[in-house]
Amino acid sequence: MKIFNFFKTKSESLSDNQAENDIEKIDQKPEKKFAVEIKPDSDFEYVHVEEDGSVRELTREERGYLMEEFAPTDGARPYIKFSYKSKTPDDKLWGFLPRKKVPKNIEIENIKMDKETWRRNWILMIKDLTNLEYQKRTWLDSNNTNPYYSFIEFMCSYFDDLDLSEGYQKHIESELVTKAEYETISDWHKLLSEYESPNNDDYDNRAVLNDKNWLKIIDLGKKSLKSLKSNLDKFERSLLI
């Protein structure tokens, strides 16, 4: 598997020695300030205008949403602004906007996640990656038009969108993740990072779901998630229901 950014460094960042170093460095007094900033595909046709007028790149889920097929009368269709200054019927500025219509004096910002948002996405992504039935239902749905529901997108959402291509060290240092939390999922994370799809075909969702090595990762992931749950607060545990 070579399409994910994290695979460029996985053999270096997730070696046994690195895993030990991750834990050994925890006791040092690191800087606590850390913001996760993700630079997504800047070639995508659309961006998002926030209510304050700022413009940002889209998350992987938002890009998938815009690529879905909707009937003209479907109320779930995304709202696409005609121009930067266009507003919704309730006089709101926010909405999706074609990239080419962003005023030249406005910078398109990368995606930034605060601690609460990052942890929510982190927990939900681990949940999705350890739920075989959910994967079968979404990855193999012949009527699905959202590219997010696939092996490739799930892996990229975890490693790239959560900035885990180089492991957990800086996330522990910044207190996004605790040492105890990391230890409960470290073995699963390592197996996941080393996984190679059958015949190196990352687009064959069915082959992945039938692969004994993938099933092994799922099994370990379920056990790891159960152990992780005891380290989470009440709200975070509710995400796993």
Helices and strands as residue ranges (DSSP letters): G 5-8, H 10-13, H 16-24, G 25-27, E 36-38, E 46-49, E 55-56, H 60-67, E 95-98, G 99-101, E 108-109, E 111-113, H 115-129, H 132-139, H 151-159, H 169-173, H 179-194, G 198-200, H 205-209, H 212-229, H 234-238
